[in-house]
Every structure is written in structure tokens, then in C-alpha cells.
Amino acid sequence: MGFQKEWHKNKSDLLHDIICMANNLSNHDGLIIIGVDEETDYSICDITSDPNRRKTQDIVVFLREKKFAGGIRPTVYVQSLSFRKSEIDVIVIRNDRNTPYYLTEQYATALDHALLLLQTPCDWVDSDQIDVLSL
């Protein structure tokens, strides 16, 4: 589960968070809760007028445009909730057996030149197994 004060301004960050939640090792759906500020004791931040707010269809189309391995993408939907006279959104990333999810091409937005590098699972390294002295 992750918290965001507001919707992602950077699409690379949104993509990264969705893929991370889709690849979680727990046996439940991943959640990105938008409109909750972790840094101020989980206070509620109304996202009704957030210019970067997205609906389920926006995220589905966004993910469809990406080159995922095997053409299989995470299943995602947005659930809006009213809470204490404010509205928050929850991006639900469904738990399934298609993990790991990863991109077969680098993704970068032209606007902010952000680069998201996702490696294939065989390239993942356990940091506990790295011998610093041999580097």
C-alpha cells in the first residue's frame, strides 16, 4: 500500500508505482491511496480539483500504450471515496498470477525527460548478496 498527497504529475512515476504494486509478493491487491499525506500524520487532502486526476479508463489506456513483456498488463481500476467531506481516490492493482510485470522497452515522457528503467527479473539483484569489497 502506498500513499500520495495528490495525483502523480509525472507519468513515469505513476507507471513505476503501478508496476511495483503489481509485483508485490503479498497475496492481496496493491493499493495506491491518493489524497492522503503520509508526512502530515496521514491527513486527508481533497483531490476533487486535482488537474492530474485520472479515471480507470485513463489508466487502462495509458498502460495499454506500454510494451509489457508478453503483452500482459496489470489489471487496474480507480475507486473514488468520500471521506470527511473530502474525496480521495484509490488505485487498485489486482493481485494475479501473471507476475512479474516488466517493460520490454524503456519508457520516457517527452515533456519531462524522465526515464523509467525496468529490468527483466533475471537482472534483479539482492542487495544482501553484493560483496562491496569486490566492487
Backbone bond lengths (Angstrom), bond angles and torsions (degrees), N, CA, C in turn:
res aa  C-N    CA-C-N  psi(-1)  N-CA   C-N-CA  omega(-1)  CA-C   N-CA-C  phi
1 M - - - 1.443 - - 1.523 107.66 -
2 G 1.324 115.12 137.43 1.450 120.75 177.71 1.515 110.36 -131.61
3 F 1.317 115.65 153.50 1.461 121.67 -179.73 1.520 110.04 -119.47
4 Q 1.316 115.58 141.29 1.461 122.80 176.05 1.528 107.95 -133.16
5 K 1.308 116.24 134.53 1.467 120.70 177.58 1.522 110.67 -65.61
6 E 1.335 115.60 -36.66 1.465 121.44 -179.12 1.523 108.54 -144.99
7 W 1.321 116.16 171.35 1.454 120.79 177.58 1.521 110.36 -64.28
8 H 1.310 115.89 148.11 1.464 121.98 179.38 1.530 110.76 -58.19
9 K 1.317 116.42 130.86 1.460 120.73 173.47 1.527 109.37 -82.75
10 N 1.304 115.86 -30.43 1.458 123.21 -176.07 1.528 109.56 -101.88
11 K 1.317 117.31 119.17 1.467 120.82 -178.01 1.524 112.57 -64.99
12 S 1.328 117.13 -29.32 1.464 119.92 176.54 1.523 110.65 -62.65
13 D 1.329 116.78 -40.90 1.460 120.59 178.46 1.530 111.20 -65.62
14 L 1.327 116.34 -40.38 1.461 120.37 177.14 1.525 110.22 -61.72
15 L 1.315 116.77 -47.48 1.463 121.24 179.25 1.524 110.87 -59.82
16 H 1.309 116.62 -45.42 1.468 121.35 179.31 1.528 111.13 -58.86
17 D 1.342 116.94 -47.30 1.466 120.47 -179.47 1.524 111.88 -63.47
18 I 1.324 117.49 -40.65 1.469 120.22 179.23 1.522 110.54 -63.96
19 I 1.335 116.76 -45.52 1.470 119.48 -179.37 1.529 110.60 -64.84
20 C 1.315 117.80 -40.71 1.466 120.28 177.48 1.526 111.22 -60.42
21 M 1.316 117.13 -44.75 1.463 120.51 179.44 1.532 111.35 -67.12
22 A 1.321 116.75 -35.91 1.467 120.21 179.08 1.521 111.36 -67.36
23 N 1.320 117.00 -28.58 1.467 121.75 -178.56 1.520 113.32 -96.20
24 N 1.323 118.00 13.07 1.467 118.92 -179.03 1.527 109.48 -65.63
25 L 1.304 116.10 149.39 1.467 121.34 -174.45 1.522 113.35 -90.05
26 S 1.322 117.55 -3.65 1.460 119.38 177.97 1.523 108.87 -78.92
27 N 1.269 115.95 164.13 1.468 120.82 -176.14 1.525 111.27 -98.29
28 H 1.331 116.17 47.97 1.470 120.08 177.00 1.515 109.41 -149.59
29 D 1.325 116.00 167.44 1.458 121.38 179.96 1.527 110.55 -63.44
30 G 1.336 115.82 148.09 1.458 121.16 173.60 1.516 109.09 -86.51
31 L 1.320 116.73 146.40 1.465 121.87 -178.26 1.518 110.04 -130.18
32 I 1.319 115.61 132.67 1.458 121.51 169.51 1.521 105.39 -117.22
33 I 1.315 115.97 110.83 1.458 121.52 -175.43 1.524 108.36 -96.41
34 I 1.316 115.78 116.81 1.461 121.68 -175.03 1.525 109.27 -108.11
35 G 1.336 114.57 125.12 1.455 120.59 -177.20 1.515 111.15 113.44
36 V 1.335 116.30 15.18 1.461 122.02 177.38 1.528 107.27 -128.28
37 D 1.324 116.67 123.58 1.461 121.85 -177.42 1.523 110.25 -96.95
38 E 1.316 115.37 106.85 1.464 122.19 179.67 1.531 111.68 -60.59
39 E 1.322 116.30 -34.48 1.458 120.97 -173.38 1.524 113.57 -76.12
40 T 1.315 117.60 -14.89 1.465 120.62 178.24 1.527 110.04 -119.18
41 D 1.325 114.87 51.24 1.467 122.74 176.26 1.527 112.43 58.12
42 Y 1.336 115.53 40.00 1.470 123.23 175.85 1.526 112.14 59.92
43 S 1.314 116.01 40.94 1.464 119.92 177.68 1.536 109.27 -71.86
44 I 1.328 114.81 152.34 1.459 121.99 -179.12 1.530 109.06 -85.26
45 C 1.338 115.79 133.76 1.470 123.02 178.51 1.528 107.33 -122.94
46 D 1.291 117.01 110.12 1.467 120.77 -178.06 1.529 110.74 -58.61
47 I 1.313 117.11 128.29 1.466 121.61 -177.43 1.526 112.03 -108.82
48 T 1.319 117.14 12.86 1.462 121.29 -177.21 1.524 112.76 -54.17
49 S 1.319 117.45 -40.41 1.465 119.68 -176.93 1.534 112.52 -105.48
50 D 1.318 117.98 18.35 1.469 121.56 178.73 1.529 109.18 -64.74
51 P 1.335 118.86 120.54 1.471 120.93 -177.55 1.530 113.78 -67.24
52 N 1.323 117.42 -16.61 1.466 121.20 179.91 1.523 112.87 -99.01
53 R 1.318 116.85 7.93 1.460 121.49 -177.65 1.527 110.57 -61.64
54 R 1.327 115.62 140.03 1.460 121.24 -178.28 1.523 110.95 -127.81
55 K 1.318 114.05 152.93 1.464 121.74 174.75 1.520 107.79 -101.04
56 T 1.303 116.16 171.20 1.460 121.20 178.33 1.523 110.81 -53.40
57 Q 1.308 117.16 -47.33 1.462 121.00 -177.53 1.528 111.74 -59.53
58 D 1.336 117.43 -38.81 1.472 121.16 178.83 1.524 111.08 -60.71
59 I 1.318 116.34 -43.57 1.469 120.14 -177.98 1.524 110.85 -72.56
60 V 1.319 117.35 -39.07 1.466 120.54 178.48 1.530 110.25 -61.38
61 V 1.319 116.82 -45.55 1.472 120.80 178.42 1.532 109.94 -63.27
62 F 1.319 117.04 -43.61 1.459 121.93 178.73 1.537 110.75 -57.76
63 L 1.329 117.36 -46.58 1.468 120.63 -179.76 1.527 111.89 -68.52
64 R 1.326 116.73 -34.95 1.467 120.93 179.04 1.528 112.39 -61.33
65 E 1.306 116.23 -29.43 1.466 121.47 -178.75 1.528 112.94 -77.06
66 K 1.335 117.76 -10.82 1.461 121.54 -177.04 1.522 110.63 -93.48
67 K 1.326 115.83 150.72 1.466 122.87 -178.65 1.527 109.51 -90.87
68 F 1.342 115.66 88.44 1.457 121.01 177.10 1.525 109.63 -87.09
69 A 1.317 116.52 146.42 1.464 121.61 177.85 1.520 109.71 -56.78
70 G 1.325 116.33 132.02 1.460 121.62 179.65 1.510 114.20 70.28
71 G 1.336 117.65 4.12 1.457 120.83 -178.81 1.521 113.17 69.83
72 I 1.327 117.36 13.35 1.474 121.45 -178.42 1.518 108.90 -101.72
73 R 1.342 115.46 125.63 1.452 121.97 -177.31 1.525 110.82 -113.65
74 P 1.323 116.26 157.70 1.469 118.84 174.60 1.533 110.47 -63.69
75 T 1.297 116.14 147.91 1.463 122.10 174.42 1.521 107.55 -90.19
76 V 1.334 115.28 121.95 1.464 121.15 -171.24 1.526 109.68 -135.29
77 Y 1.337 116.09 143.08 1.457 119.83 169.46 1.520 109.63 -146.78
78 V 1.335 115.89 159.20 1.466 122.23 -179.67 1.524 108.46 -108.69
79 Q 1.328 115.16 129.89 1.461 121.81 177.14 1.529 107.46 -116.93
80 S 1.332 117.02 121.32 1.465 121.31 177.02 1.516 109.56 -92.23
81 L 1.336 115.77 139.90 1.461 121.04 -178.15 1.518 110.13 -133.80
82 S 1.325 116.40 139.72 1.461 121.20 172.66 1.520 107.62 -91.48
83 F 1.325 114.85 132.03 1.454 119.71 -175.93 1.516 108.55 -148.52
84 R 1.319 116.89 117.70 1.470 121.92 179.21 1.528 112.37 52.69
85 K 1.307 116.56 50.16 1.469 123.94 179.32 1.532 113.48 62.69
86 S 1.299 117.16 16.63 1.462 122.48 176.48 1.515 108.13 -127.51
87 E 1.310 115.36 163.34 1.451 120.36 178.19 1.520 109.34 -114.19
88 I 1.333 115.61 135.07 1.451 121.82 174.32 1.527 107.44 -125.36
89 D 1.326 116.30 159.94 1.464 121.49 176.81 1.519 108.83 -118.84
90 V 1.308 114.92 147.39 1.454 121.12 174.95 1.528 107.74 -123.96
91 I 1.325 116.15 120.52 1.458 119.99 172.33 1.521 105.70 -87.88
92 V 1.322 115.93 118.98 1.461 121.62 179.29 1.518 107.93 -101.11
93 I 1.322 115.99 124.22 1.458 122.19 178.22 1.524 105.70 -110.81
94 R 1.325 115.43 110.39 1.461 121.54 -172.53 1.525 112.35 -65.30
95 N 1.316 115.08 136.80 1.450 121.89 174.28 1.527 108.40 -75.98
96 D 1.314 117.12 131.70 1.463 119.55 177.23 1.520 110.20 -151.48
97 R 1.309 116.36 -174.61 1.469 121.60 -176.10 1.524 113.03 -98.62
98 N 1.309 118.20 11.82 1.465 121.15 -176.63 1.524 113.88 -92.11
99 T 1.308 117.88 6.45 1.461 120.25 -179.65 1.520 110.21 -72.85
100 P 1.303 117.99 154.61 1.454 126.68 3.58 1.522 111.96 -84.88
101 Y 1.320 114.91 148.44 1.462 121.63 173.24 1.523 107.83 -94.05
102 Y 1.314 116.31 135.52 1.459 120.46 174.41 1.511 109.13 -158.15
103 L 1.332 114.84 158.32 1.456 121.44 -178.83 1.523 109.88 -88.90
104 T 1.317 115.80 146.71 1.460 120.23 176.82 1.524 111.35 -94.84
105 E 1.330 116.60 -7.90 1.464 122.19 176.13 1.513 108.41 -134.31
106 Q 1.324 115.95 150.14 1.454 120.17 175.66 1.524 108.59 -64.90
107 Y 1.312 115.55 147.88 1.458 120.43 177.83 1.517 108.91 -119.18
108 A 1.309 117.17 127.54 1.461 122.07 175.82 1.523 108.33 -140.30
109 T 1.314 116.25 138.76 1.454 119.77 175.12 1.519 108.35 -86.49
110 A 1.293 116.93 140.31 1.461 121.16 179.80 1.523 110.66 -68.78
111 L 1.326 116.43 -35.10 1.456 120.46 -175.09 1.520 112.64 -64.39
112 D 1.311 117.41 -49.65 1.473 119.01 -173.91 1.521 113.20 -110.17
113 H 1.328 118.38 2.37 1.457 124.41 177.83 1.531 112.99 55.42
114 A 1.331 116.71 24.18 1.457 119.81 178.24 1.518 108.57 -75.74
115 L 1.303 116.47 143.76 1.453 120.60 -177.67 1.516 108.93 -121.92
116 L 1.306 116.06 129.92 1.457 121.58 178.11 1.508 107.67 -112.79
117 L 1.317 117.13 114.06 1.454 120.88 179.58 1.522 108.63 -105.70
118 L 1.285 115.57 116.33 1.460 120.25 176.70 1.517 107.61 -115.81
119 Q 1.300 115.93 123.99 1.452 120.54 -175.68 1.520 110.52 -92.53
120 T 1.310 115.75 159.71 1.456 120.44 174.82 1.516 108.51 -69.55
121 P 1.329 118.88 155.14 1.463 121.74 -175.86 1.527 113.49 -56.19
122 C 1.312 118.83 -32.29 1.469 119.48 -178.57 1.518 111.53 -70.50
123 D 1.324 118.66 -13.55 1.455 122.01 178.17 1.533 112.32 -92.17
124 W 1.327 117.63 -8.18 1.451 119.75 -179.28 1.514 109.20 -69.05
125 V 1.301 116.01 142.11 1.459 121.14 -177.58 1.516 108.79 -126.37
126 D 1.316 115.37 136.28 1.455 120.88 175.37 1.518 107.07 -82.11
127 S 1.332 117.42 117.82 1.467 121.06 -175.46 1.524 112.16 -61.95
128 D 1.338 118.33 -23.36 1.460 120.82 177.52 1.523 112.43 -70.39
129 Q 1.328 117.25 -17.25 1.451 120.83 -176.75 1.532 112.86 -97.65
130 I 1.327 118.19 1.93 1.455 121.30 -178.69 1.524 109.16 -85.49
131 D 1.319 116.91 127.53 1.455 122.89 176.09 1.525 107.81 -90.85
132 V 1.332 117.42 102.36 1.454 122.28 -174.69 1.522 110.82 -61.26
133 L 1.321 119.09 -34.88 1.451 122.03 -176.91 1.537 112.56 -66.69
134 S 1.331 116.52 -27.22 1.464 119.56 -178.94 1.523 112.62 -82.78
135 L 1.345 117.03 -9.34 1.462 119.83 178.32 1.481 108.34 -78.92
